Amino acid sequence: MAPNSVAGSNNIKQKVKTFTLKDGRRVVIRSMQPDDAPLLVQLFHRLSDRSKRLRFHASVEHLSPEQIEEEAQNLARVNTQLDVALAATLEDDGDEHIVAVVRFSRTRPTDTWAEIAMLVRDDLQNQGLGTHLTQRLTQIARSMGIHKFVASIIPENRPVVRIFEKLNLPVHQKKYMGETQLSVEINSTSKGVSL
């Protein structure tokens, strides 16, 4: 495999790219790899309680180290027929750290909708990274025949809605059992940015 590429969805090679944050730091954007589980555990432990609540919708303090490790291993294994996960990494003291993840998952390869999830480490929020990663993921989803993202968020998670609004993607919201159900049209005929 070429050094500038990683295996992507449906065995399509995706180039490793960089993104410059608003503060001038550069992150590497690449596909999630099976050996990323320890980096995901590290990311989890660097999140504030608020970020954990926004992403996981509940208190996660009760999780044991074994449960966190098991979930990280599950998230690092990506079924390329159903899922795509992009990781943004930053090098610090010679070590690679995952600082953001955006992913989508669908039930069947023929589904034209997918559930999306995103997470950016607290100290890198408001740097344009979540928007950039979501834009990249949207482009990949379109190439795989996906027309819509769905997500369940807690009502206070306005940053996720703002990301879609910045990308000019039509967002429909519906309240259901204390959560907000999002439906985001990403098909190329919807009014939005060209990627």
Secondary structure, DSSP 8 states (H G I E B T S, - for coil): --TTEEE-GGG-EEE-EEEE-TTS-EEEEEE--GGGHHHHHHHHHTS-HHHHHHHHSS--TT--HHHHHHHHHHHHS--TTTEEEEEEEEEETTEEEEEEEEEEE-SSTT-SEEEEEEEE-GGGTTSSHHHHHHHHHHHHHHHTT--EEEEEE-TT-HHHHHHHHHTT--EEEEEETTEEEEEEE-STTSS----
